[in-house]
Amino acid sequence: MPTLIDCPTPIPVPGGKQIHEYIGVVNSGTEAASVAIMNSPAGWSEPGQRPEFDEFTVVLKGALHVEFEGGTLDVSAGQAVISKKGEWVRYSTPHGAEYIAVCVPAFTLQGARRDAD
């Protein structure tokens, strides 16, 4: 039987970013994948990470700045980016953005393997 996801779970994040997880470990107990909508304010950034999951990101509004070993790229509304498991990446939103992130397997903070402060 299909499972209805009635609403997302908001996940607090420092720096003003809002995460609304629809599918994943927190909201649905799903470990195979996670799906969340992110709203990141202008000037937001997170530590670099070398995650244990592939991340598929579709930008809905604004732009996502992605740093990776060897360069950077900007992903604008209507575009997407794929970050592979084990790649070092760092996301930021200099001018703000709304985007959907899909992680396979599901995102966990431990699995993100973020850089030490």
N, C-alpha and C positions, 0 to 999 in steps of 0.2 A: 504494500500500500504506500502511495506517495506520502511524504511528510510535509505538512504545511509549516513554513517558517513565518509565524505571525508578525514578528517584528525583530529588528536587530537589537543587539546588546551594545550599548555605548561602552567604549573602553577608554579610560582616561590616559592621556599622554601629556607629558610636560611640553611647554612651549605653545599651547593653544591649539594644537592639532586635534581634530575630532575623528575618531574611528567608530564606525557603526558596522559591527560584524554580523552578517546574516548567516553565514555557514562557516563553521570552524570549531575549534576545541572549546571556546568559551560559550558560544550561543547554541550550538546544536550537538556538541560532543563529537563532531566529525574530525577525524585525524587524517583522512585521505586528501582533503583540500580545504581551503578557506576562501571565502568571498567577502570582501568588505568595501564599503564606500568611505573614502578619506576626504576630509575637508581640512586643508592646511592653509594657515594664514600667510600673508606676505612676511618674509624673513624667517620662516621656519626651516630648521634643518635637523637631521638626526645623525648620530654617529655612523661611521662607516661600518659595514658588516660583510661577512663572508658566510651567507646563510646555507643551511642544510636543505633548502627547498628551491625550486624554480619559482620565479615571480613574474606574472603576466599583468601588466598595468595598462589600463586604458584611461587617457586623460579626457575628462568631460568638459572642464572649464579651466582657463588659465594655462599654466605650463609647469612641468616638473623638470628640474635640473638634475641630471644624473652624472655623477663622477664615477669613473671606473679606472682600473689600472690601464694607463696608456692614453687617457683622454676624458672628455666630457661630451655630453650631448643634451639638448633641450628637446623635450617632448611636449608639443602643443596640443590644445584641444582638438580632438578628432584623430589623434595619433596614438600609437601604443609602443611599448618597449617590453622586451623580454630579458630578464636577468637570470642567468643560469646558476644552478646550485654550485657553490664553491667559488664563484666569481666575487671579487671584492667590489662593492658598490656603496655609494653614499647618495641619498636623496635629499633634495631641498626644494623649497618653493620661494624664490626671491620675490615673486609678485603675487603669490597665492595660487591655489589650484584645488579642483575637485576631481577625484579620480577613483576608479575601481581597481582594487588589487586582488588578484587570484593567486594563491600560493599552493603548490603541489610538492610534497605533502603540506598539510595545514601549517600556517604560521604559528610559531610559539616563540616567546621571548628567548628562551634558551637556544632554540634552533636558529635564531637570527645570527647568533655568534657575533655580537657587536664588538667593536673596538673598545678597549679600555679607555676610560676618560683620561 
